[in-house]
Amino acid sequence: MENSLAVKTKDDDGKLDVADLVRMFEESEESTLESRGHAERDRDYYDSIQYTAEELDVLKKRGQPPVIDNRIKTKIDYLVGLEKQQRIDPRALPRTPQHETDADGASQALKYVSDSEGYDAKRSGVWRNLLIEGSGGISVAVEPGYDGQMQIVLRRWAWDRMFSDPHSAELDYSDAGYIGGIIWMDYVDALELYKDGKDILDATMDDRASLSETYDDKPKFRMWADKKRKRVRICQIWLKRGKTWYFAEFTKGGILKSGPSPYVDDKGESDCEMFFQSSYKDRDNNVYGLVREMVSLQDAINKRSSKSLHLLNTAQIVTEDGAVNDIEKTRREAARPDGVIVVNPGYSDKFKFETRTDLATGHFQLLQDAKNSIDLKGPNATMLGDKAQGSSSASGKAIIASQQGGMIQLGDLMDNLRHLDKRVFRAIWNRIRQFWTAEKWIRVTDEEKNIKWVGINVDPQRVQAAMQQDPSMQEKIKGVVGNVAQLDCDIIIDEVPDSLTPALEQWQGLVELAKAGVPIPPDVLIKSAPNLKNKDALIEHMSKPNPQAVQAQQVQMAGEVAKVKDTEAASELKKAQTAKTLVEAHMAPGQMQGQPQEPQQFELPPDVQIRKAMAETDALQAKAGHTRAQAVKTAQEAALAPHEFAHQVRSAEADRAAQQRAKQPA
């Protein structure tokens, strides 16, 4: 309740009077006395306290335990679980194009406040109050933080700690002249918080009168409490006069702190700290929740079950006068399972028991009707997924469709909760703009792989220069918002629907397509798999190259290069042999030699091992070298063939000349 920003000044003197403030609180308490009594009963029914003291005494005299089939709790717990399943995230959208790049930073700031203050848990508490008692609230305040800057604080107001203008008819209390809450604290703590309020607190301790028990200290009785411990009730009220909101913290003895609201909205006008929401209001502005309409049916279930059990366990005695000597003794013995009943002679056929099975059957039928009726209130079997289109084996898509149809009747309640969310997040954003004036860095909450940061009120040029000097900063800084006070955004709420069942069906469909031979990349299957742990890490691992596969690919590429070189060498050899053949044919027709056969190309088997492939590749490269050497040799032989032929011609001519000279006479 402490607010270091708001203090009482002379300009506020006379505007707030403790008598008026006490009158406002007591007016609210008195006008809602009956409504709050019903709300307390609704809470008891949720907590399985469904019998009065008189009814329990009757059951005790019968020797019969109380029968409670608490269907209210089952329904409320389902709706609370539904809210937890559909968690929300705030998102900011820019109102002007120049702030488009800053909107993501605003979204991260909203998420930061929501996560640090545990808004999800507080929202669930408000939702439970809306369902049972019919009202709940959240306050958005600021207080000094550990770093010297103002931090935003969210507080939940339970229904039994709230009071408001009894003339307010709107569900969001937008037409209320005042709203407020109460808090109990130790007298010593109150003196520490309000150092100048000792006289006021002492005066309040002397007057402990209260109109009802709703606003009493909880719990009322403490076994281990110190009898000397003093507790004091302090009220915090926010009231609107004209366009200005004022606040006051007071007790019946006087005002402890007061002043105008330190908060402003997006238009710069005075803003309230508290945001209340109710589920339903009757024509007298009495608040109630979903449980209210199920109380009478729950009573019928309990009473019919108890009455049927009692009728089946008891019997009426039909006899004639004189059949037994003591009627009361006979009644007691008949009620005992081992009782002994003495019938006078001649009256054995005049004494019998009759069980009212007809009444028991009637109560049992009424019990079934009550169960069927309460099942139609709130979440029914269709919404719970127990039945879908009359089939016990309905698909997940059919169950989701039936649940969505059953949720229609709860549309108003869900809209009320979303309306509260939007007002709270809008107030958070207004507090950010108003009080986050210094440089602030917040951690991005949706980054799982590494931590990233968003700068608020940081000069973008300075950050850009720092990233140029240190490139590693680019991976750590997600965004920068220059001046958050000048950034105006629209706040929208993103809900997380229950998409597990349709996602599972989609993934199973992809698996079946893959089995049928349809080429689907593995990363697509992994991304589609629902609730797969470390999905991103698995995809990242798959995206990394396999060293063995890379080595095999390199070997295969080397083999292909070797085959190309072998083909080129074979082509050169073929050309050289062709040239040699042509020369030989020109020199000696009819002596054409056969064409050399093209060496068989090497193909790498798909299942060959890496080492074998490397060895074969080396052999192939050696073969290519040998072939290239043969080609060179053949080319050289082709070049020397004319000279050898001329030399042979000259040698033959010389031999013929020598032979002719030898034949001539000396």
C-alpha positions as CSV (number, residue, x, y, z in Angstrom):
1,M,0.0,0.0,0.0
2,E,2.9,2.3,0.5
3,N,3.4,4.8,-2.3
4,S,6.4,7.0,-2.0
5,L,5.3,9.3,-4.9
6,A,2.0,10.5,-3.3
7,V,2.1,12.8,-0.3
8,K,-0.4,15.1,1.2
9,T,0.1,18.8,0.4
10,K,-1.6,22.0,1.5
11,D,-3.4,22.2,-1.8
12,D,-5.2,19.0,-0.9
13,D,-6.4,20.1,2.5
14,G,-10.1,20.1,2.8
15,K,-10.7,17.9,-0.3
16,L,-10.5,14.6,1.7
17,D,-12.2,14.3,5.0
18,V,-11.9,11.2,7.2
19,A,-15.6,11.3,8.1
20,D,-16.5,11.3,4.4
21,L,-14.1,8.4,3.7
22,V,-15.4,6.3,6.6
23,R,-18.9,7.0,5.4
24,M,-18.1,5.8,1.9
25,F,-16.6,2.6,3.2
26,E,-19.5,1.8,5.6
27,E,-22.0,2.7,2.9
28,S,-20.4,0.1,0.6
29,E,-20.2,-2.4,3.4
30,E,-23.9,-2.0,4.4
31,S,-25.3,-2.0,0.9
32,T,-23.5,-5.2,-0.1
33,L,-24.1,-7.0,3.2
34,E,-26.5,-9.6,1.8
35,S,-24.6,-10.0,-1.5
36,R,-21.4,-10.7,0.4
37,G,-23.1,-13.2,2.6
38,H,-24.2,-15.1,-0.5
39,A,-20.6,-14.8,-1.8
40,E,-19.3,-16.3,1.4
41,R,-21.8,-19.2,1.0
42,D,-20.7,-19.7,-2.6
43,R,-17.1,-20.0,-1.5
44,D,-18.1,-22.6,1.2
45,Y,-19.9,-24.7,-1.4
46,Y,-16.7,-24.7,-3.5
47,D,-14.8,-25.8,-0.4
48,S,-17.3,-28.7,0.3
49,I,-18.9,-26.9,3.2
50,Q,-22.5,-27.5,2.1
51,Y,-24.4,-28.4,5.2
52,T,-25.6,-26.1,8.0
53,A,-25.0,-26.9,11.6
54,E,-28.7,-27.9,12.1
55,E,-28.5,-30.3,9.1
56,L,-25.3,-31.9,10.4
57,D,-27.0,-32.4,13.8
58,V,-29.9,-34.2,12.2
59,L,-27.6,-36.5,10.3
60,K,-25.6,-37.2,13.4
61,K,-28.7,-38.3,15.3
62,R,-29.6,-40.7,12.4
63,G,-26.1,-42.1,12.5
64,Q,-25.7,-41.2,8.9
65,P,-22.6,-39.5,7.4
66,P,-23.1,-36.3,5.3
67,V,-23.2,-37.1,1.6
68,I,-21.5,-34.5,-0.6
69,D,-21.1,-34.9,-4.4
70,N,-19.3,-31.6,-5.0
71,R,-19.9,-31.0,-8.7
72,I,-19.4,-27.3,-8.3
73,K,-15.7,-27.7,-7.5
74,T,-15.2,-30.0,-10.5
75,K,-16.6,-27.4,-12.8
76,I,-14.7,-24.4,-11.3
77,D,-11.4,-26.3,-11.3
78,Y,-11.9,-27.1,-15.0
79,L,-12.4,-23.5,-15.8
80,V,-9.4,-22.5,-13.8
81,G,-7.3,-25.1,-15.6
82,L,-8.7,-23.8,-18.9
83,E,-7.5,-20.3,-18.0
84,K,-4.0,-21.6,-17.1
85,Q,-3.9,-23.5,-20.4
86,Q,-4.7,-20.3,-22.3
87,R,-2.0,-18.0,-20.9
88,I,-1.7,-14.6,-22.5
89,D,1.1,-12.4,-23.8
90,P,0.9,-8.7,-24.3
91,R,2.0,-7.2,-27.6
92,A,2.5,-3.6,-28.6
93,L,1.7,-2.3,-32.1
94,P,2.9,1.2,-33.1
95,R,0.4,3.9,-33.9
96,T,2.8,5.8,-36.2
97,P,5.2,4.4,-38.8
98,Q,8.2,6.1,-37.2
99,H,7.9,3.9,-34.1
100,E,7.5,0.7,-36.0
101,T,11.0,-0.5,-35.1
102,D,10.4,0.4,-31.4
103,A,7.2,-1.6,-31.0
104,D,9.1,-4.9,-30.4
105,G,11.0,-3.2,-27.6
106,A,7.7,-2.1,-26.1
107,S,6.4,-5.7,-26.2
108,Q,9.5,-6.9,-24.5
109,A,9.1,-4.3,-21.8
110,L,5.5,-5.4,-21.2
111,K,6.5,-9.1,-21.0
112,Y,9.4,-8.2,-18.6
113,V,7.0,-6.5,-16.1
114,S,4.4,-9.3,-16.5
115,D,7.0,-12.1,-15.9
116,S,8.8,-10.3,-13.1
117,E,5.6,-9.6,-11.2
118,G,4.0,-13.0,-11.8
119,Y,0.9,-11.7,-13.6
120,D,-0.1,-15.1,-14.7
121,A,-0.6,-16.3,-11.1
122,K,-2.4,-13.1,-10.1
123,R,-4.6,-13.4,-13.1
124,S,-5.6,-17.0,-12.2
125,G,-6.5,-15.8,-8.7
126,V,-8.7,-13.0,-10.1
127,W,-10.3,-15.6,-12.5
128,R,-11.2,-17.9,-9.6
129,N,-12.8,-15.0,-7.7
130,L,-14.8,-14.1,-10.8
131,L,-16.1,-17.6,-11.1
132,I,-17.0,-18.1,-7.4
133,E,-17.7,-14.8,-5.7
134,G,-18.1,-12.7,-8.8
135,S,-15.4,-10.0,-8.5
136,G,-11.6,-9.5,-8.4
137,G,-9.0,-6.8,-9.1
138,I,-5.4,-5.8,-9.9
139,S,-3.6,-2.7,-8.9
140,V,-0.7,-1.2,-11.0
141,A,1.6,0.9,-8.8
142,V,5.3,1.9,-8.7
143,E,7.8,1.9,-6.0
144,P,11.6,2.5,-5.7
145,G,13.6,-0.4,-7.1
146,Y,17.0,-1.9,-6.1
147,D,18.7,0.1,-8.8
148,G,17.4,3.4,-7.7
149,Q,14.8,3.5,-10.5
150,M,11.1,3.1,-10.1
151,Q,9.8,-0.4,-10.6
152,I,6.2,-1.4,-11.5
153,V,4.4,-3.5,-8.9
154,L,1.3,-5.6,-9.6
155,R,-1.0,-6.5,-6.6
156,R,-4.0,-8.7,-6.6
157,W,-7.1,-7.7,-4.7
158,A,-9.3,-10.6,-3.5
159,W,-13.1,-10.1,-3.5
160,D,-13.2,-9.9,0.4
161,R,-10.7,-7.1,0.4
162,M,-12.5,-4.9,-2.2
163,F,-15.2,-2.3,-1.7
164,S,-16.7,0.1,-4.2
165,D,-19.4,2.7,-4.9
166,P,-22.7,0.8,-4.5
167,H,-24.3,2.8,-7.2
168,S,-21.8,1.4,-9.9
169,A,-23.7,-0.7,-12.4
170,E,-20.9,-1.4,-14.9
171,L,-19.0,-4.6,-14.7
172,D,-15.7,-2.9,-14.9
173,Y,-16.6,-0.2,-12.4
174,S,-16.0,2.5,-14.9
175,D,-18.9,4.5,-13.6
176,A,-17.9,4.2,-9.9
177,G,-17.2,7.3,-7.9
178,Y,-14.7,5.5,-5.8
179,I,-13.1,2.0,-5.4
180,G,-10.8,0.7,-2.7
181,G,-9.4,-2.1,-0.7
182,I,-8.5,-3.0,2.9
183,I,-5.5,-4.6,4.4
184,W,-4.8,-5.9,7.9
185,M,-1.3,-5.4,9.4
186,D,0.3,-5.6,12.8
187,Y,0.2,-2.4,14.9
188,V,4.0,-2.3,15.0
189,D,4.3,-2.6,11.2
190,A,1.7,0.2,10.8
191,L,3.7,2.5,13.1
192,E,6.8,1.8,11.0
193,L,5.0,2.5,7.8
194,Y,3.1,5.6,9.0
195,K,5.6,7.2,11.4
196,D,3.4,10.2,12.1
197,G,0.1,8.2,12.6
198,K,0.4,6.9,16.1
199,D,-2.5,8.9,17.5
200,I,-4.7,7.9,14.5
201,L,-3.8,4.2,14.9
202,D,-4.4,4.3,18.7
203,A,-7.8,5.8,18.2
204,T,-8.7,3.1,15.7
205,M,-7.6,0.3,18.0
206,D,-10.3,1.5,20.5
207,D,-13.1,1.2,18.0
208,R,-13.3,-2.3,16.5
209,A,-17.0,-2.2,15.5
210,S,-17.8,-3.8,12.1
211,L,-21.1,-4.4,10.3
212,S,-20.1,-7.8,8.8
213,E,-17.5,-10.5,9.0
214,T,-16.3,-10.2,5.4
215,Y,-13.7,-7.6,6.0
216,D,-12.5,-9.3,9.3
217,D,-8.9,-10.3,9.7
218,K,-8.2,-13.8,8.3
219,P,-8.1,-16.3,9.8
220,K,-10.4,-15.3,12.6
221,F,-8.9,-17.7,15.1
222,R,-5.3,-18.6,15.5
223,M,-4.1,-21.4,17.8
224,W,-0.6,-20.1,17.9
225,A,-1.3,-16.4,17.9
226,D,0.1,-14.1,20.5
227,K,-2.7,-12.7,22.6
228,K,-0.8,-9.4,22.9
229,R,-0.5,-9.0,19.2
230,K,-2.5,-6.1,17.9
231,R,-3.9,-5.9,14.4
232,V,-5.3,-2.8,12.7
233,R,-7.4,-2.5,9.5
234,I,-6.3,0.2,7.0
235,C,-8.4,1.2,4.0
236,Q,-7.0,2.5,0.7
237,I,-9.5,4.4,-1.4
238,W,-9.3,6.0,-4.8
239,L,-12.1,8.5,-5.6
240,K,-12.7,10.7,-8.6
241,R,-13.6,14.3,-8.4
242,G,-14.1,15.9,-11.8
243,K,-11.3,14.6,-14.0
244,T,-8.9,14.1,-11.1
245,W,-8.3,10.9,-9.1
246,Y,-7.4,11.2,-5.4
247,F,-6.2,8.5,-3.1
248,A,-6.2,8.2,0.7
249,E,-4.9,5.6,3.2
250,F,-7.0,5.9,6.4
251,T,-8.4,4.2,9.4
252,K,-11.4,5.2,11.4
253,G,-9.2,7.4,13.6
254,G,-8.0,9.6,10.7
255,I,-6.1,9.9,7.4
256,L,-2.6,8.4,7.3
257,K,-1.7,9.5,3.8
258,S,-3.5,11.2,0.9
259,G,-3.1,13.2,-2.2
260,P,-3.9,13.4,-5.9
261,S,-3.1,10.4,-8.1
262,P,0.6,10.4,-9.2
263,Y,-0.3,8.5,-12.3
264,V,-1.4,9.6,-15.8
265,D,-2.9,7.7,-18.7
266,D,-1.9,7.8,-22.4
267,K,-3.7,11.1,-22.8
268,G,-1.9,12.7,-19.9
269,E,-5.0,12.7,-17.7
270,S,-5.2,11.5,-14.0
271,D,-5.3,7.8,-13.7
272,C,-6.4,5.3,-11.0
273,E,-4.2,2.7,-9.6
274,M,-6.9,0.0,-9.1
275,F,-8.7,-2.0,-11.8
276,F,-11.7,-4.0,-10.6
277,Q,-13.8,-6.5,-12.6
278,S,-17.0,-8.4,-11.9
279,S,-18.7,-11.3,-13.6
280,Y,-22.4,-10.4,-13.2
281,K,-24.5,-7.8,-11.5
282,D,-28.2,-8.0,-10.8
283,R,-30.6,-5.0,-11.1
284,D,-29.6,-3.9,-7.6
285,N,-25.9,-3.9,-8.5
286,N,-25.2,-7.0,-6.4
287,V,-22.2,-8.9,-7.7
288,Y,-22.4,-12.7,-8.2
289,G,-20.4,-15.4,-10.0
290,L,-21.0,-18.6,-11.8
291,V,-21.4,-20.7,-8.6
292,R,-24.6,-18.8,-7.6
293,E,-26.8,-20.6,-10.1
294,M,-25.5,-24.0,-9.1
295,V,-26.0,-23.8,-5.4
296,S,-29.7,-24.9,-5.3
297,L,-28.9,-27.8,-7.7
298,Q,-26.0,-28.9,-5.5
299,D,-28.4,-28.8,-2.5
300,A,-30.8,-31.0,-4.4
301,I,-28.0,-33.5,-5.1
302,N,-26.9,-33.7,-1.5
303,K,-30.4,-33.8,0.0
304,R,-31.8,-36.3,-2.5
305,S,-28.8,-38.6,-2.0
306,S,-29.0,-38.4,1.8
307,K,-32.8,-38.9,1.8
308,S,-32.7,-41.9,-0.5
309,L,-30.0,-43.5,1.7
310,H,-32.1,-42.8,4.8
311,L,-35.3,-44.3,3.3
312,L,-33.4,-47.4,2.2
313,N,-31.8,-47.9,5.6
314,T,-35.0,-47.5,7.6
315,A,-38.3,-49.4,7.6
316,Q,-41.8,-48.9,9.0
317,I,-43.4,-51.5,11.4
318,V,-47.0,-52.7,10.6
319,T,-48.6,-54.5,13.5
320,E,-51.8,-54.8,15.6
321,D,-52.4,-53.5,19.1
322,G,-51.1,-56.1,21.6
323,A,-48.6,-57.7,19.2
324,V,-45.7,-56.3,21.3
325,N,-45.5,-55.3,24.9
326,D,-43.3,-52.2,24.5
327,I,-43.6,-50.2,21.3
328,E,-40.5,-47.9,21.9
329,K,-38.3,-50.9,22.8
330,T,-39.5,-52.6,19.6
331,R,-38.7,-49.5,17.6
332,R,-35.1,-49.4,19.1
333,E,-34.5,-53.1,18.4
334,A,-35.8,-52.8,14.9
335,A,-33.3,-50.0,14.2
336,R,-30.4,-52.3,15.3
337,P,-28.9,-54.7,12.8
338,D,-28.7,-57.4,15.5
339,G,-31.9,-56.4,17.3
340,V,-34.3,-58.9,18.9
341,I,-38.0,-58.3,18.6
342,V,-40.4,-60.3,20.8
343,V,-43.9,-60.8,19.4
344,N,-46.7,-62.0,21.6
345,P,-48.2,-65.4,20.8
346,G,-50.8,-65.4,18.1
347,Y,-49.6,-62.2,16.5
348,S,-46.7,-63.4,14.4
349,D,-48.6,-63.0,11.2
350,K,-49.7,-59.5,12.3
351,F,-46.2,-58.1,12.6
352,K,-44.1,-57.1,9.5
353,F,-41.7,-54.5,8.1
354,E,-42.3,-52.2,5.2
355,T,-39.5,-50.2,3.5
356,R,-40.6,-47.1,1.5
357,T,-38.9,-48.1,-1.7
358,D,-41.4,-46.0,-3.6
359,L,-40.2,-42.8,-1.8
360,A,-36.6,-43.9,-2.2
361,T,-37.2,-44.4,-6.0
362,G,-38.8,-41.0,-6.3
363,H,-35.9,-39.3,-4.5
364,F,-33.5,-41.2,-6.7
365,Q,-35.2,-40.0,-9.9
366,L,-35.2,-36.4,-8.6
367,L,-31.5,-36.9,-7.8
368,Q,-30.8,-37.9,-11.4
369,D,-32.7,-34.8,-12.6
370,A,-30.7,-32.6,-10.4
371,K,-27.4,-34.1,-11.7
372,N,-28.5,-33.6,-15.3
373,S,-29.5,-30.0,-14.6
374,I,-26.2,-29.1,-12.9
375,D,-24.3,-30.8,-15.7
376,L,-25.8,-28.2,-18.1
377,K,-24.5,-25.3,-16.0
378,G,-21.0,-24.0,-16.7
379,P,-18.7,-26.5,-18.3
380,N,-20.6,-29.6,-19.4
381,A,-19.6,-33.0,-20.6
382,T,-19.1,-31.7,-24.1
383,M,-16.8,-29.0,-23.0
384,L,-14.8,-31.4,-20.8
385,G,-14.2,-33.6,-23.9
386,D,-16.1,-36.5,-22.5
387,K,-18.6,-36.6,-25.3
388,A,-18.3,-35.4,-28.9
389,Q,-21.0,-36.0,-31.5
390,G,-22.3,-39.0,-29.6
391,S,-19.1,-41.0,-30.3
392,S,-16.8,-42.3,-27.6
393,S,-14.0,-42.5,-30.2
394,A,-14.2,-39.1,-31.7
395,S,-11.1,-37.6,-33.2
396,G,-9.2,-34.8,-31.5
397,K,-10.5,-32.3,-34.1
398,A,-14.0,-33.3,-33.3
399,I,-13.4,-32.9,-29.5
400,I,-11.9,-29.4,-30.0
401,A,-14.9,-28.4,-32.2
402,S,-17.4,-29.6,-29.6
403,Q,-15.5,-27.9,-26.8
404,Q,-15.5,-24.6,-28.7
405,G,-19.2,-24.9,-29.2
406,G,-19.7,-25.6,-25.5
407,M,-17.6,-22.5,-24.6
408,I,-20.1,-20.2,-26.2
409,Q,-22.1,-19.9,-23.0
410,L,-19.0,-18.7,-21.2
411,G,-18.2,-16.0,-23.7
412,D,-19.2,-13.2,-21.4
413,L,-17.0,-14.4,-18.6
414,M,-14.0,-14.8,-20.9
415,D,-14.6,-11.3,-22.3
416,N,-14.6,-9.8,-18.9
417,L,-11.3,-11.4,-18.1
418,R,-9.7,-10.2,-21.3
419,H,-11.1,-6.7,-20.7
420,L,-9.3,-6.7,-17.4
421,D,-6.1,-7.8,-19.1
422,K,-6.2,-5.0,-21.6
423,R,-6.8,-2.4,-18.9
424,V,-3.9,-3.7,-16.7
425,F,-1.4,-3.9,-19.6
426,R,-2.4,-0.4,-20.8
427,A,-1.8,0.8,-17.3
428,I,1.6,-1.0,-17.2
429,W,2.6,0.7,-20.4
430,N,1.5,4.1,-19.1
431,R,3.7,3.5,-16.0
432,I,6.6,2.6,-18.2
433,R,6.3,5.8,-20.2
434,Q,5.9,7.9,-17.1
435,F,8.5,6.5,-14.8
436,W,11.1,4.7,-16.9
437,T,13.0,7.9,-17.7
438,A,16.6,6.7,-17.2
439,E,18.5,4.2,-19.3
440,K,17.3,0.6,-18.6
441,W,18.2,-2.8,-20.0
442,I,15.8,-5.6,-19.9
443,R,16.3,-9.2,-20.7
444,V,14.4,-10.8,-23.6
445,T,12.2,-13.5,-22.0
446,D,11.5,-15.6,-25.2
447,E,15.1,-16.3,-26.1
448,E,16.0,-19.9,-25.2
449,K,19.3,-20.3,-27.0
450,N,21.1,-17.3,-25.6
451,I,20.3,-14.2,-23.5
452,K,19.5,-11.0,-25.4
453,W,18.8,-7.5,-24.2
454,V,16.6,-4.6,-25.2
455,G,17.7,-1.1,-24.3
456,I,15.1,1.4,-23.1
457,N,15.9,5.2,-23.3
458,V,19.2,4.3,-25.0
459,D,20.8,6.4,-27.8
460,P,20.6,4.2,-31.0
461,Q,23.7,5.9,-32.5
462,R,25.8,5.2,-29.4
463,V,24.7,1.5,-29.5
464,Q,25.5,1.3,-33.2
465,A,28.9,2.7,-32.7
466,A,29.6,0.3,-29.9
467,M,28.5,-2.6,-32.0
468,Q,30.9,-1.5,-34.8
469,Q,33.8,-1.6,-32.3
470,D,32.6,-4.9,-30.8
471,P,30.8,-7.0,-33.4
472,S,29.9,-9.6,-30.7
473,M,27.4,-7.1,-29.2
474,Q,25.2,-7.6,-32.3
475,E,24.3,-11.1,-31.0
476,K,23.4,-9.8,-27.5
477,I,21.3,-6.7,-28.3
478,K,17.9,-7.5,-29.8
479,G,16.6,-3.9,-30.0
480,V,16.8,-0.3,-28.7
481,V,14.0,2.1,-27.9
482,G,15.3,5.7,-28.0
483,N,12.8,7.6,-25.9
484,V,10.0,5.5,-24.4
485,A,8.1,8.5,-23.3
486,Q,7.5,9.5,-26.9
487,L,6.4,6.0,-28.0
488,D,2.7,5.4,-28.1
489,C,1.4,1.9,-28.8
490,D,-1.8,-0.1,-29.0
491,I,-1.8,-3.0,-26.6
492,I,-3.3,-6.3,-27.8
493,I,-3.5,-9.6,-26.1
494,D,-2.2,-12.8,-27.6
495,E,-3.9,-16.0,-26.2
496,V,-2.3,-19.4,-26.4
497,P,-5.0,-21.8,-27.5
498,D,-5.1,-25.6,-26.8
499,S,-3.6,-26.7,-30.1
500,L,-2.0,-30.0,-28.9
501,T,-4.6,-32.3,-30.4
502,P,-4.7,-30.8,-33.9
503,A,-0.9,-30.4,-34.0
504,L,-0.6,-34.1,-33.1
505,E,-3.0,-35.0,-35.9
506,Q,-1.0,-32.9,-38.4
507,W,2.3,-34.4,-37.4
508,Q,0.8,-37.9,-37.7
509,G,-0.4,-37.0,-41.2
510,L,3.1,-35.9,-42.2
511,V,4.5,-39.2,-40.8
512,E,2.1,-41.2,-42.9
513,L,3.0,-39.2,-46.0
514,A,6.7,-39.9,-45.3
515,K,6.0,-43.6,-45.0
516,A,4.2,-43.5,-48.3
517,G,7.3,-42.2,-50.0
518,V,6.5,-38.5,-50.2
519,P,9.8,-36.6,-49.7
520,I,9.5,-34.6,-46.5
521,P,12.6,-32.9,-45.0
522,P,13.4,-34.2,-41.5
523,D,13.5,-30.7,-40.1
524,V,9.9,-30.2,-41.2
525,L,8.9,-33.3,-39.3
526,I,10.7,-32.2,-36.2
527,K,9.2,-28.7,-36.3
528,S,5.7,-30.2,-36.6
529,A,6.1,-32.6,-33.7
530,P,4.1,-31.3,-30.7
531,N,5.7,-31.1,-27.2
532,L,9.1,-32.4,-28.5
533,K,11.7,-31.4,-26.0
534,N,14.8,-29.6,-27.2
535,K,13.3,-29.2,-30.7
536,D,15.5,-26.3,-31.6
537,A,18.6,-28.1,-30.4
538,L,17.8,-31.2,-32.5
539,I,17.2,-29.1,-35.6
540,E,20.5,-27.3,-35.0
541,H,22.2,-30.6,-34.7
542,M,20.7,-31.9,-37.9
543,S,21.7,-28.7,-39.7
544,K,25.4,-29.3,-38.8
545,P,27.3,-31.4,-41.4
546,N,28.2,-34.9,-40.5
547,P,32.1,-35.3,-40.6
548,Q,31.9,-38.8,-42.0
549,A,29.4,-37.7,-44.7
550,V,31.6,-34.7,-45.5
551,Q,34.6,-37.0,-45.8
552,A,32.7,-39.4,-48.0
553,Q,31.5,-36.6,-50.2
554,Q,35.0,-35.3,-50.5
555,V,36.2,-38.8,-51.5
556,Q,33.4,-39.1,-54.0
557,M,34.3,-35.7,-55.5
558,A,37.9,-36.7,-55.7
559,G,36.9,-39.8,-57.5
560,E,34.8,-37.8,-60.0
561,V,37.8,-35.5,-60.6
562,A,40.0,-38.5,-61.1
563,K,37.5,-40.0,-63.6
564,V,37.5,-36.7,-65.5
565,K,41.3,-36.7,-65.6
566,D,41.3,-40.3,-66.7
567,T,38.9,-39.5,-69.5
568,E,41.0,-36.5,-70.6
569,A,44.1,-38.7,-70.6
570,A,42.4,-41.4,-72.5
571,S,41.2,-38.8,-75.0
572,E,44.8,-37.5,-75.4
573,L,46.0,-41.1,-75.9
574,K,43.4,-41.8,-78.5
575,K,44.3,-38.6,-80.4
576,A,48.0,-39.5,-80.3
577,Q,47.3,-43.1,-81.4
578,T,45.2,-41.8,-84.2
579,A,47.9,-39.4,-85.4
580,K,50.5,-42.2,-85.2
581,T,48.2,-44.5,-87.2
582,L,47.6,-41.9,-89.8
583,V,51.4,-41.3,-90.2
584,E,52.0,-45.1,-90.4
585,A,49.2,-45.4,-92.9
586,H,50.7,-42.6,-95.0
587,M,54.2,-44.2,-94.9
588,A,53.1,-47.8,-95.3
589,P,49.5,-48.3,-96.6
590,G,47.9,-51.5,-95.5
591,Q,49.7,-51.5,-92.2
592,M,46.9,-49.7,-90.2
593,Q,46.9,-50.7,-86.6
594,G,43.8,-51.3,-84.6
595,Q,42.1,-48.4,-82.6
596,P,42.9,-48.5,-78.9
597,Q,40.0,-49.4,-76.7
598,E,38.6,-46.6,-74.4
599,P,39.3,-47.6,-70.8
600,Q,36.2,-48.5,-68.8
601,Q,35.1,-45.6,-66.6
602,F,35.2,-46.1,-62.8
603,E,32.0,-45.8,-60.9
604,L,32.0,-45.6,-57.1
605,P,29.6,-48.1,-55.5
606,P,27.1,-46.5,-53.2
607,D,27.9,-48.8,-50.2
608,V,31.7,-48.7,-50.5
609,Q,33.7,-47.7,-47.4
610,I,35.6,-44.5,-47.2
611,R,39.0,-46.0,-47.1
612,K,38.3,-48.4,-50.0
613,A,37.0,-45.5,-52.0
614,M,40.2,-43.5,-51.2
615,A,42.4,-46.4,-52.3
616,E,40.5,-46.9,-55.5
617,T,40.7,-43.2,-56.2
618,D,44.5,-43.3,-55.8
619,A,44.6,-46.3,-58.1
620,L,42.5,-44.4,-60.6
621,Q,44.7,-41.4,-60.4
622,A,47.8,-43.6,-60.9
623,K,46.1,-45.2,-63.9
624,A,45.4,-41.7,-65.3
625,G,49.1,-40.8,-64.9
626,H,50.1,-44.0,-66.6
627,T,47.7,-43.4,-69.5
628,R,49.0,-39.8,-69.8
629,A,52.5,-41.1,-70.0
630,Q,51.5,-43.5,-72.7
631,A,49.9,-40.7,-74.6
632,V,53.1,-38.7,-74.4
633,K,55.1,-41.7,-75.5
634,T,52.7,-42.3,-78.4
635,A,52.9,-38.6,-79.4
636,Q,56.7,-38.7,-79.4
637,E,56.7,-41.9,-81.4
638,A,54.3,-40.3,-83.9
639,A,56.6,-37.3,-84.2
640,L,59.7,-39.5,-84.7
641,A,58.0,-41.8,-87.2
642,P,58.9,-39.8,-90.4
643,H,62.6,-39.6,-89.3
644,E,62.8,-43.3,-88.6
645,F,61.1,-44.0,-92.0
646,A,63.6,-41.8,-93.8
647,H,66.4,-43.4,-91.9
648,Q,65.2,-46.8,-92.9
649,V,64.9,-45.7,-96.6
650,R,68.4,-44.4,-96.6
651,S,69.7,-47.6,-94.9
652,A,67.9,-49.7,-97.5
653,E,69.3,-47.7,-100.4
654,A,72.8,-47.9,-98.8
655,D,72.4,-51.7,-98.5
656,R,71.3,-52.0,-102.2
657,A,74.2,-49.9,-103.3
658,A,76.6,-52.0,-101.3
659,Q,75.2,-55.2,-102.8
660,Q,75.5,-53.8,-106.3
661,R,79.1,-52.8,-105.7
662,A,79.8,-56.3,-104.5
663,K,78.5,-57.9,-107.6
664,Q,80.6,-55.7,-109.9
665,P,84.0,-57.2,-111.0
666,A,87.0,-55.9,-109.4
